[in-house]
Amino acid sequence: MTQTQTLTLYTEFAGQAGKTPDATAVYSDAGVLTYRELHERSRALAGRLAAEGAGPGVPVGICVERTPDLLVGILAILRTGSCYVPLDPKYPAERLDFMVRDSGTRLLLTTPASRTNCPAGPTVVVLDGTVTAEPGERPVPVVPADTAYVIYTSGSTGVPKGVAIRHRGCVAMLAEMDRTLAGRDLSGVSAASSICFDMSVMEIFPALCRGGAVVLVESAVHLPESPYVDRITHLHAIPSVMNTLLDAGSLPPNLRTVVFGGEPLRRKLVDRVYEETGADRVFNAYGPTEGTVFCTFGPVPKDGTGEPTIGSPSAGARVYVLDENLKPLPAGVPGELYLGGAGLAHGYLGRPRTSAERFLPDPFLDGELMYRTGDVVKSADSGEFEFVGRTDNQVKVRGHRIELEEVETRLTGCPGVREAAADVRGRRLVGYVVPEGDARDGVRPDAGLRAAITGKLAAELPDHMVPGAIVFLSALPLAPGGKLDRAALPEPPTAGTGGPATAAGTPTEVALAEIWGQLLDLEPASIDVRAAFYDLGGDSLLLVRLARMMTRRFGRRVRVPDLFSFRDIASLGRWLDDESGATPEVVRSARLRAGTRRAALRGRAASTGS
């Protein structure tokens, strides 16, 4: 058995900690840890977890905020031989409770700050700084085929699916990073993804297993707020997030390497990264959770032409492009992508039928399985692959994989809803609802129904799965065969509060309406000051640009967290007036510009005869 075949995530980390004990391993707002400190703390915690029942094959939940304790906890769980089940404290309680029950988690690791968000049932171990190591305690041996973590993805049946990922797939990912990055600087790797998103695995482990440092950030929109932003040299990004960070001028000044994933990558964005940042290498990664983070990977050259590919097969991966009869297709012919190899997951927890439908016998290698991705690609003579589209209703929102059927199931389960559909329009997830009783298209039948639907979904689903707009219809559009015609679903109207609009009144509100209008492509005079930024078409990515524009306009630093507290123009205006005293000169100028813009629009309409 080779060394690669005996390695696991924990042994890789422990080996590195022995080589560089005094190097910094973690930077975060809550503190900095060296490799020695991270190793000793995870070793101590592992002893406590083992005493509570952690061990090989035991799933251990981790519900910890984004502090060094998050990494301490993950490593401690892996040291015991258990697999970790990531539980984001920001997720709705119902979602967390389902994940704990479905995974069979009986032991849960948390902190005093996150304990109130944890589901009831499992034995709880609280990370409070009082755990000490027992002399002679050693890591529990595991084999590469054992499960390292269980991550939940959206389910086409309306129920999330737990994907069991093996150590061998994670070690293969590290080997691919070694091969492709070839010693690139990992001294500051941004870790901004939720641990419930598998990009987090690529953000954390290549750095910790190769002598680099992880820079923990609350989320991508909080990147500019990190006190360690100057230390970030390596960034994993979703294309839509990168566009927003570029627009806001919020990228780390010492950035050198960018790895894209989660969404289709366009040449225009790659060119912007090379031109507007210090990055000198860009990579593109593709792969479903079932393939351990990614299955194809490759550099995107600075002087390339045409749209970027999704790279070539990564270390240990088998990638096939097949027709409906599972026959290989020649280069240039689109077909469905199937994958196998070291990164292939065990399957879906407790779902043998669903697993059998997606994990099929590999016709080219006896005794092995391959995963049917549902993605359509075509291969090139170079060995790279070009992404074409999907065979089903799976979509990506902010890089997160979403099965529309799961959102539709939740919508249909809301009181007052007879039928429902969901789709993506632009960058927004939109819910389409046929209410019980009579209704006219686009008209809310009950003043409280939209709020009730959104509130129920927010209590059941992660933020990225809650529709940013709800459109009411008298009936869902159907194709001739009787199935839902998604292409005929209407564009969502610009949303407000649903009642008569309240226009900007105070000078500060007028200035804010102008900023919102620029970002959302709306006429400032039409914006309801009581409407939340999200209801008008905004999203968490645009909040970065909004904070930057408000800081420039009002001469006072506005942070992204401030915009989570004050969600509409009315509340923002009161806050700014109370805290900063926006000057009349600032707003007088804004009013003049707004008046000029309205006059220009009227003139343009008159000249076109509209």
C-alpha positions as CSV (number, residue, x, y, z in Angstrom):
1,M,0.0,0.0,0.0
2,T,1.5,3.4,-1.0
3,Q,1.7,6.4,1.3
4,T,-1.1,8.1,-0.6
5,Q,-3.4,5.2,0.0
6,T,-2.8,5.5,3.8
7,L,-3.2,9.2,4.2
8,T,-6.3,11.0,5.6
9,L,-7.1,14.6,6.2
10,Y,-6.0,14.5,9.8
11,T,-2.7,12.7,9.2
12,E,-1.9,15.2,6.4
13,F,-2.6,18.1,8.9
14,A,-0.7,16.5,11.8
15,G,2.3,15.9,9.6
16,Q,2.4,19.5,8.5
17,A,2.0,20.7,12.1
18,G,5.1,18.7,13.0
19,K,7.1,20.4,10.3
20,T,6.0,24.0,10.9
21,P,4.8,24.2,14.6
22,D,5.5,27.9,15.0
23,A,4.0,29.1,11.7
24,T,0.7,30.8,11.8
25,A,-2.2,28.5,10.8
26,V,-5.3,30.6,11.3
27,Y,-6.1,34.3,11.2
28,S,-9.5,35.6,12.3
29,D,-11.2,38.5,14.1
30,A,-11.4,36.3,17.2
31,G,-7.7,35.4,17.3
32,V,-4.7,33.9,15.7
33,L,-3.3,30.4,16.1
34,T,-0.1,28.7,15.2
35,Y,0.1,25.2,14.0
36,R,1.3,24.0,17.4
37,E,-1.7,25.7,19.1
38,L,-4.2,24.4,16.6
39,H,-2.8,20.9,16.9
40,E,-2.7,20.9,20.7
41,R,-6.2,22.3,21.0
42,S,-7.7,19.8,18.5
43,R,-5.8,17.0,20.3
44,A,-7.3,18.0,23.6
45,L,-10.8,18.3,22.3
46,A,-10.5,14.9,20.6
47,G,-10.0,13.3,24.0
48,R,-13.2,14.9,25.3
49,L,-15.1,13.9,22.2
50,A,-13.8,10.3,22.4
51,A,-15.0,10.1,26.0
52,E,-18.5,11.1,24.9
53,G,-18.6,8.4,22.2
54,A,-16.9,9.8,19.1
55,G,-15.0,7.2,17.1
56,P,-14.8,5.5,13.7
57,G,-18.0,5.7,11.7
58,V,-19.7,8.0,14.2
59,P,-21.1,11.2,12.7
60,V,-20.4,14.3,14.9
61,G,-22.2,17.5,14.3
62,I,-20.4,20.8,14.5
63,C,-22.3,24.0,15.0
64,V,-19.7,26.7,15.6
65,E,-19.4,30.3,14.5
66,R,-16.5,31.4,12.2
67,T,-13.7,31.5,14.8
68,P,-10.6,29.4,15.2
69,D,-12.8,27.0,17.3
70,L,-14.4,26.0,14.0
71,L,-11.1,24.6,12.7
72,V,-10.2,23.2,16.1
73,G,-13.5,21.3,16.2
74,I,-13.3,19.9,12.7
75,L,-9.8,18.6,13.2
76,A,-10.7,17.1,16.6
77,I,-13.6,15.2,15.1
78,L,-11.4,13.9,12.4
79,R,-8.7,12.9,15.0
80,T,-11.2,10.6,16.7
81,G,-11.9,8.8,13.5
82,S,-15.4,10.3,13.3
83,C,-16.8,12.2,10.3
84,Y,-18.0,15.7,10.8
85,V,-21.5,16.9,9.9
86,P,-21.4,20.7,9.2
87,L,-24.2,22.7,10.8
88,D,-24.1,26.4,10.0
89,P,-25.4,28.3,13.0
90,K,-27.2,30.8,10.6
91,Y,-29.3,28.0,9.1
92,P,-33.0,27.8,10.1
93,A,-33.6,25.6,13.1
94,E,-35.8,23.2,11.1
95,R,-33.1,22.6,8.6
96,L,-30.5,21.9,11.2
97,D,-32.8,19.6,13.1
98,F,-33.5,17.6,9.9
99,M,-29.7,17.3,9.1
100,V,-29.0,16.0,12.6
101,R,-31.8,13.4,12.5
102,D,-31.2,12.3,9.0
103,S,-27.4,11.9,9.5
104,G,-27.9,9.9,12.8
105,T,-25.8,12.5,14.7
106,R,-25.9,11.7,18.4
107,L,-22.9,13.9,19.4
108,L,-22.8,17.6,18.7
109,L,-20.0,20.1,19.1
110,T,-20.8,23.8,19.7
111,T,-19.8,26.9,21.6
112,P,-21.7,29.1,24.1
113,A,-22.4,31.6,21.4
114,S,-24.0,29.0,19.0
115,R,-25.6,26.6,21.5
116,T,-29.0,28.2,21.4
117,N,-29.2,27.5,17.6
118,C,-28.4,23.8,18.0
119,P,-31.1,21.1,17.6
120,A,-32.2,19.2,20.7
121,G,-31.4,15.5,21.0
122,P,-27.7,14.8,20.6
123,T,-25.2,14.9,23.4
124,V,-23.7,18.4,23.4
125,V,-20.1,19.2,23.9
126,V,-19.5,22.9,24.5
127,L,-16.1,24.3,23.4
128,D,-15.5,26.8,26.3
129,G,-11.7,26.7,26.6
130,T,-11.6,24.4,29.6
131,V,-10.7,21.1,27.8
132,T,-7.2,19.7,28.5
133,A,-5.3,16.9,26.8
134,E,-4.7,13.5,28.3
135,P,-1.1,12.3,28.2
136,G,-0.5,9.7,25.6
137,E,-3.8,10.3,23.7
138,R,-3.3,9.3,20.1
139,P,-5.4,9.8,16.9
140,V,-7.7,6.9,16.1
141,P,-6.5,5.1,12.9
142,V,-8.9,5.4,10.0
143,V,-8.5,4.2,6.4
144,P,-8.9,6.3,3.2
145,A,-12.2,4.7,2.4
146,D,-13.8,5.9,5.7
147,T,-16.1,8.9,5.6
148,A,-14.5,12.3,6.4
149,Y,-17.6,14.5,6.3
150,V,-21.3,14.5,5.4
151,I,-22.6,17.5,3.5
152,Y,-26.2,18.1,2.6
153,T,-27.3,19.2,-0.9
154,S,-30.7,20.3,-2.2
155,G,-33.0,17.4,-3.1
156,S,-35.1,17.0,-6.2
157,T,-37.7,15.1,-4.1
158,G,-38.1,18.1,-1.8
159,V,-35.9,16.6,0.9
160,P,-32.1,17.4,1.3
161,K,-29.7,14.6,0.6
162,G,-26.7,13.8,2.8
163,V,-23.5,13.1,0.7
164,A,-20.9,11.0,2.4
165,I,-17.4,12.0,1.3
166,R,-14.4,9.8,1.9
167,H,-10.9,10.7,3.1
168,R,-9.4,9.3,-0.1
169,G,-11.3,11.9,-2.2
170,C,-10.0,14.7,0.0
171,V,-6.5,13.4,-0.3
172,A,-6.8,13.3,-4.1
173,M,-8.0,16.9,-3.9
174,L,-4.8,17.8,-2.1
175,A,-2.7,15.9,-4.7
176,E,-4.4,18.0,-7.4
177,M,-3.6,21.2,-5.6
178,D,0.0,20.1,-5.3
179,R,0.2,19.2,-9.0
180,T,-1.6,22.3,-10.4
181,L,-0.6,25.0,-8.0
182,A,3.0,23.8,-8.0
183,G,4.1,25.5,-4.8
184,R,2.0,28.6,-5.2
185,D,1.8,30.9,-2.1
186,L,-0.8,29.6,0.4
187,S,0.3,32.0,3.2
188,G,-3.1,33.6,3.2
189,V,-6.1,31.6,1.9
190,S,-9.4,33.3,2.3
191,A,-12.1,31.0,3.9
192,A,-15.4,32.8,3.5
193,S,-17.7,29.9,2.5
194,S,-20.2,28.3,4.9
195,I,-19.0,24.9,6.1
196,C,-22.3,23.6,4.6
197,F,-20.9,24.5,1.2
198,D,-18.2,22.1,-0.1
199,M,-16.0,24.9,-1.3
200,S,-15.1,25.3,2.3
201,V,-13.1,22.1,2.1
202,M,-10.9,23.6,-0.6
203,E,-10.5,26.8,1.4
204,I,-9.4,25.1,4.6
205,F,-7.4,21.9,4.0
206,P,-4.9,22.7,1.2
207,A,-3.6,25.5,3.4
208,L,-3.6,23.6,6.7
209,C,-2.0,20.5,5.1
210,R,0.7,22.4,3.2
211,G,2.0,24.9,5.7
212,G,-0.2,27.9,4.7
213,A,-2.6,29.9,6.7
214,V,-6.4,30.2,6.7
215,V,-7.9,33.7,6.9
216,L,-11.4,33.1,8.3
217,V,-13.9,35.7,7.0
218,E,-17.6,35.8,8.0
219,S,-18.7,35.8,4.3
220,A,-17.5,37.1,0.9
221,V,-19.5,40.3,1.5
222,H,-17.5,40.9,4.7
223,L,-14.1,40.4,3.0
224,P,-13.3,44.2,3.0
225,E,-14.1,44.3,6.8
226,S,-11.5,41.7,7.7
227,P,-8.5,43.1,9.7
228,Y,-6.4,40.5,7.9
229,V,-7.5,41.3,4.3
230,D,-3.9,42.4,3.5
231,R,-2.7,38.9,4.3
232,I,-4.9,37.2,1.7
233,T,-3.0,36.0,-1.3
234,H,-5.2,33.2,-2.4
235,L,-9.0,33.5,-3.0
236,H,-11.7,31.0,-3.9
237,A,-14.6,32.8,-5.5
238,I,-17.9,32.3,-7.3
239,P,-18.0,34.4,-10.5
240,S,-21.0,36.5,-9.4
241,V,-19.2,37.3,-6.1
242,M,-16.0,38.3,-7.9
243,N,-17.9,40.6,-10.2
244,T,-19.4,42.4,-7.2
245,L,-16.1,42.6,-5.3
246,L,-14.4,44.0,-8.4
247,D,-17.2,46.6,-8.9
248,A,-16.8,47.7,-5.3
249,G,-13.0,47.7,-5.4
250,S,-13.0,45.4,-2.4
251,L,-10.4,42.7,-3.3
252,P,-7.4,42.0,-1.2
253,P,-4.5,44.2,-2.3
254,N,-1.9,41.4,-2.2
255,L,-4.0,38.8,-4.1
256,R,-2.0,36.5,-6.3
257,T,-4.1,33.4,-7.0
258,V,-7.8,33.1,-7.8
259,V,-9.7,29.8,-8.0
260,F,-13.2,30.0,-9.5
261,G,-16.0,27.5,-9.1
262,G,-19.7,27.1,-8.5
263,E,-20.9,28.9,-11.6
264,P,-20.0,29.2,-15.3
265,L,-16.9,31.4,-15.8
266,R,-16.7,34.0,-18.6
267,R,-13.6,35.4,-20.3
268,K,-14.7,38.9,-19.6
269,L,-14.4,38.3,-15.9
270,V,-11.0,36.6,-16.2
271,D,-9.7,39.6,-18.1
272,R,-11.0,41.9,-15.4
273,V,-9.2,39.9,-12.7
274,Y,-5.9,40.0,-14.5
275,E,-6.3,43.7,-15.4
276,E,-7.7,45.1,-12.1
277,T,-5.9,43.0,-9.4
278,G,-2.4,41.8,-8.7
279,A,-3.4,38.2,-9.4
280,D,-1.1,36.5,-11.9
281,R,-2.8,33.1,-12.0
282,V,-6.4,32.1,-12.4
283,F,-7.9,28.6,-12.2
284,N,-11.3,27.2,-12.9
285,A,-12.7,24.2,-11.0
286,Y,-15.8,22.2,-11.7
287,G,-17.6,19.4,-9.8
288,P,-20.6,18.3,-7.8
289,T,-20.5,17.6,-4.1
290,E,-20.7,13.9,-5.0
291,G,-17.2,14.1,-6.6
292,T,-15.4,15.7,-3.5
293,V,-15.4,19.4,-4.3
294,F,-14.3,19.2,-8.0
295,C,-13.5,16.6,-10.7
296,T,-12.0,18.9,-13.3
297,F,-9.5,21.7,-12.7
298,G,-7.2,23.8,-14.8
299,P,-5.5,27.2,-15.3
300,V,-7.1,30.0,-17.3
301,P,-4.3,31.8,-19.1
302,K,-4.0,35.6,-19.2
303,D,-3.8,35.7,-23.0
304,G,-6.4,33.1,-23.8
305,T,-9.1,33.5,-26.3
306,G,-12.7,32.2,-26.2
307,E,-14.6,31.3,-23.1
308,P,-12.7,29.4,-20.3
309,T,-13.1,25.6,-20.1
310,I,-13.8,23.8,-16.9
311,G,-10.3,22.2,-17.1
312,S,-9.2,18.6,-17.4
313,P,-9.7,15.6,-15.1
314,S,-8.2,16.2,-11.7
315,A,-5.9,13.7,-9.8
316,G,-7.6,10.3,-9.4
317,A,-10.8,11.3,-11.3
318,R,-12.4,9.4,-14.2
319,V,-14.5,11.7,-16.4
320,Y,-16.7,10.4,-19.2
321,V,-19.0,12.2,-21.8
322,L,-21.7,9.7,-22.7
323,D,-24.9,9.5,-24.7
324,E,-28.3,8.2,-23.5
325,N,-27.0,4.6,-24.0
326,L,-23.9,5.2,-21.9
327,K,-21.7,5.2,-25.0
328,P,-18.7,7.5,-25.3
329,L,-19.1,10.6,-27.5
330,P,-16.3,12.1,-29.6
331,A,-14.7,15.4,-29.0
332,G,-17.0,18.4,-29.7
333,V,-20.3,16.4,-29.3
334,P,-22.3,17.4,-26.2
335,G,-23.3,14.7,-23.8
336,E,-23.9,14.0,-20.1
337,L,-20.9,14.0,-17.8
338,Y,-20.3,11.0,-15.6
339,L,-17.5,10.8,-13.1
340,G,-15.8,8.2,-11.0
341,G,-12.5,7.6,-9.3
342,A,-11.0,8.4,-5.9
343,G,-13.3,11.4,-5.2
344,L,-16.5,9.5,-5.7
345,A,-18.8,9.6,-2.6
346,H,-20.2,6.6,-0.8
347,G,-23.7,7.7,-2.0
348,Y,-26.6,9.3,-0.2
349,L,-27.2,8.6,3.4
350,G,-30.3,6.4,4.0
351,R,-31.4,6.7,0.4
352,P,-30.5,3.5,-1.5
353,R,-33.0,4.0,-4.2
354,T,-31.8,7.6,-5.0
355,S,-28.2,6.4,-4.7
356,A,-28.9,3.6,-7.2
357,E,-30.4,6.1,-9.7
358,R,-27.4,8.4,-9.6
359,F,-24.5,6.0,-8.8
360,L,-24.4,3.6,-11.7
361,P,-22.1,0.6,-12.5
362,D,-19.1,1.9,-14.5
363,P,-19.3,0.1,-17.9
364,F,-15.6,0.7,-18.5
365,L,-14.2,-0.6,-15.2
366,D,-15.6,-3.7,-13.5
367,G,-16.6,-3.4,-9.9
368,E,-16.5,0.4,-9.9
369,L,-19.3,3.0,-9.9
370,M,-19.8,6.3,-11.7
371,Y,-22.0,9.3,-10.8
372,R,-24.5,10.7,-13.2
373,T,-24.0,14.5,-12.8
374,G,-26.9,15.8,-14.9
375,D,-24.5,18.3,-16.5
376,V,-24.0,18.5,-20.2
377,V,-20.5,19.1,-21.5
378,K,-18.4,18.5,-24.5
379,S,-14.7,17.5,-24.6
380,A,-11.9,18.9,-26.7
381,D,-8.9,17.3,-28.3
382,S,-6.8,19.0,-25.6
383,G,-8.5,16.9,-22.9
384,E,-10.3,19.8,-21.4
385,F,-14.1,20.1,-21.1
386,E,-16.6,22.8,-22.0
387,F,-19.7,23.2,-19.8
388,V,-22.9,23.4,-21.9
389,G,-25.9,23.2,-19.5
390,R,-28.2,20.9,-17.4
391,T,-30.5,18.0,-18.2
392,D,-32.8,18.8,-15.3
393,N,-34.1,21.7,-13.1
394,Q,-31.1,22.1,-10.9
395,V,-29.9,25.7,-10.8
396,K,-27.1,27.6,-9.1
397,V,-27.8,30.7,-7.0
398,R,-24.7,32.5,-5.6
399,G,-22.8,29.3,-6.3
400,H,-25.1,27.1,-4.2
401,R,-26.7,24.1,-5.9
402,I,-30.5,24.2,-5.7
403,E,-33.1,21.7,-6.9
404,L,-36.1,23.8,-7.9
405,E,-38.4,20.9,-6.9
406,E,-37.3,21.3,-3.2
407,V,-38.2,25.0,-3.2
408,E,-41.5,24.2,-5.0
409,T,-42.4,21.6,-2.4
410,R,-41.9,24.1,0.4
411,L,-43.9,26.8,-1.4
412,T,-46.8,24.4,-2.0
413,G,-46.7,23.5,1.7
414,C,-47.4,27.1,2.8
415,P,-50.9,27.9,4.0
416,G,-53.0,29.7,1.4
417,V,-51.1,28.2,-1.6
418,R,-52.7,26.0,-4.1
419,E,-49.9,25.5,-6.6
420,A,-46.4,26.8,-6.9
421,A,-43.3,26.9,-9.1
422,A,-39.8,28.4,-8.8
423,D,-37.2,29.6,-11.3
424,V,-34.2,31.8,-11.6
425,R,-34.5,35.2,-13.2
426,G,-31.3,37.1,-13.5
427,R,-29.5,36.5,-10.2
428,R,-32.7,36.0,-8.2
429,L,-34.6,33.0,-7.2
430,V,-38.3,33.7,-7.8
431,G,-41.3,31.9,-6.4
432,Y,-44.6,31.7,-8.5
433,V,-47.7,31.1,-6.4
434,V,-51.3,30.3,-7.3
435,P,-53.2,31.1,-4.1
436,E,-56.2,29.4,-2.9
437,G,-59.4,31.0,-4.1
438,D,-59.6,33.5,-7.0
439,A,-56.7,35.7,-7.9
440,R,-55.6,37.9,-10.8
441,D,-52.1,37.6,-12.2
442,G,-49.5,39.7,-10.4
443,V,-52.0,40.9,-7.7
444,R,-51.6,39.9,-4.1
445,P,-54.9,38.5,-2.9
446,D,-54.1,39.0,0.8
447,A,-52.0,41.7,2.2
448,G,-50.3,39.3,4.5
449,L,-49.8,36.3,2.3
450,R,-46.5,37.2,0.8
451,A,-45.0,38.0,4.2
452,A,-46.4,34.7,5.6
453,I,-44.9,32.7,2.7
454,T,-41.5,34.3,3.0
455,G,-41.5,34.0,6.7
456,K,-42.3,30.3,6.6
457,L,-39.6,29.6,4.0
458,A,-37.0,31.6,5.9
459,A,-37.8,29.4,8.9
460,E,-37.3,26.2,6.9
461,L,-34.6,26.9,4.2
462,P,-31.1,28.4,4.1
463,D,-31.0,32.0,2.9
464,H,-29.9,31.2,-0.6
465,M,-33.0,29.0,-1.1
466,V,-35.6,31.6,-0.1
467,P,-37.1,33.3,-3.2
468,G,-36.1,36.9,-3.4
469,A,-39.5,37.7,-5.1
470,I,-43.0,36.1,-4.9
471,V,-45.2,36.5,-8.0
472,F,-48.9,35.7,-7.7
473,L,-50.6,34.1,-10.7
474,S,-54.1,32.9,-11.5
475,A,-52.7,29.7,-12.9
476,L,-49.3,28.2,-13.8
477,P,-48.4,28.3,-17.5
478,L,-48.4,24.8,-19.0
479,A,-46.8,23.4,-22.1
480,P,-49.0,21.4,-24.6
481,G,-48.1,18.2,-22.9
482,G,-49.5,19.5,-19.6
483,K,-46.2,20.0,-17.8
484,L,-45.0,23.3,-16.3
485,D,-43.7,25.7,-19.0
486,R,-40.9,27.4,-17.1
487,A,-40.0,29.6,-20.1
488,A,-43.5,31.2,-19.9
489,L,-43.2,32.2,-16.2
490,P,-43.3,36.0,-16.2
491,E,-40.5,38.3,-15.1
492,P,-41.0,39.5,-11.5
493,P,-42.2,43.1,-11.3
494,T,-40.1,45.5,-9.3
495,A,-41.2,44.9,-5.8
496,G,-42.2,47.3,-3.1
497,T,-44.2,46.9,0.0
498,G,-47.3,46.0,-1.9
499,G,-49.3,49.1,-0.8
500,P,-49.1,52.7,-1.9
501,A,-45.5,53.7,-2.3
502,T,-44.0,56.2,0.1
503,A,-41.5,58.4,-1.8
504,A,-38.3,59.8,-0.4
505,G,-39.0,62.8,1.8
506,T,-36.0,63.8,3.9
507,P,-32.8,65.0,2.2
508,T,-31.0,61.9,3.3
509,E,-33.7,59.6,1.9
510,V,-33.5,61.4,-1.4
511,A,-29.7,60.8,-1.5
512,L,-30.2,57.2,-0.6
513,A,-32.9,56.7,-3.3
514,E,-30.4,57.9,-5.9
515,I,-27.8,55.4,-4.8
516,W,-30.3,52.6,-4.8
517,G,-31.5,53.6,-8.2
518,Q,-28.0,53.4,-9.6
519,L,-27.4,49.9,-8.2
520,L,-30.8,48.5,-9.0
521,D,-31.4,50.3,-12.3
522,L,-34.5,52.0,-10.9
523,E,-35.8,55.5,-11.2
524,P,-35.1,57.0,-7.7
525,A,-38.5,58.7,-7.5
526,S,-40.2,55.3,-7.9
527,I,-38.5,53.7,-5.0
528,D,-40.7,53.0,-1.9
529,V,-38.6,54.0,1.1
530,R,-40.3,51.3,3.2
531,A,-39.2,48.5,0.7
532,A,-36.3,46.4,1.7
533,F,-33.2,46.3,-0.5
534,Y,-33.8,42.6,-1.2
535,D,-37.4,43.2,-2.2
536,L,-36.3,45.7,-4.9
537,G,-34.0,43.2,-6.5
538,G,-30.9,43.6,-4.4
539,D,-28.8,40.7,-3.0
540,S,-26.0,40.2,-0.6
541,L,-23.4,40.8,-3.3
542,L,-24.8,44.2,-4.1
543,L,-24.6,45.1,-0.5
544,V,-20.8,45.4,-0.9
545,R,-21.2,48.1,-3.5
546,L,-24.0,49.8,-1.6
547,A,-21.8,50.1,1.5
548,R,-18.9,51.6,-0.6
549,M,-21.2,54.1,-2.4
550,M,-22.8,55.2,0.9
551,T,-19.4,55.7,2.5
552,R,-18.3,58.0,-0.3
553,R,-21.6,59.9,-0.4
554,F,-22.1,60.6,3.3
555,G,-18.4,60.8,4.4
556,R,-19.0,58.2,7.1
557,R,-17.8,54.6,7.0
558,V,-20.8,52.3,6.3
559,R,-20.1,48.5,6.8
560,V,-22.0,45.6,5.3
561,P,-23.3,44.5,8.8
562,D,-24.9,47.9,9.1
563,L,-27.0,47.2,6.0
564,F,-28.3,43.9,7.6
565,S,-29.6,46.0,10.5
566,F,-31.2,48.8,8.4
567,R,-32.8,47.2,5.4
568,D,-34.9,50.0,3.8
569,I,-34.3,53.6,3.0
570,A,-36.5,54.9,5.8
571,S,-34.5,53.1,8.5
572,L,-31.2,53.9,6.9
573,G,-32.1,57.5,6.6
574,R,-33.0,57.8,10.3
575,W,-29.8,56.0,11.3
576,L,-27.6,58.2,9.1
577,D,-29.3,61.4,10.3
578,D,-28.9,60.3,14.0
579,E,-25.4,59.0,13.7
580,S,-23.7,61.1,11.0
581,G,-25.8,64.2,10.4
582,A,-25.7,64.1,6.6
583,T,-25.1,67.7,5.4
584,P,-27.7,69.6,3.5
585,E,-25.1,70.3,0.8
586,V,-24.7,66.6,0.1
587,V,-28.4,66.1,-0.3
588,R,-29.1,69.3,-2.2
589,S,-26.5,68.0,-4.8
590,A,-28.3,64.6,-4.9
591,R,-31.7,66.3,-5.5
592,L,-30.2,68.4,-8.4
593,R,-28.7,65.2,-10.0
594,A,-32.0,63.3,-9.5
595,G,-33.9,66.2,-11.1
596,T,-31.5,66.3,-14.0
597,R,-31.9,62.5,-14.5
598,R,-35.7,62.7,-14.5
599,A,-35.6,65.5,-17.0
600,A,-33.3,63.5,-19.3
601,L,-35.5,60.5,-19.1
602,R,-38.6,62.6,-20.0
603,G,-36.7,64.0,-22.9
604,R,-35.6,60.6,-24.1
605,A,-39.2,59.3,-23.8
606,A,-40.5,62.3,-25.8
607,S,-37.9,61.9,-28.5
608,T,-38.8,58.2,-29.0
609,G,-42.5,58.9,-29.0
610,S,-43.2,56.6,-26.0
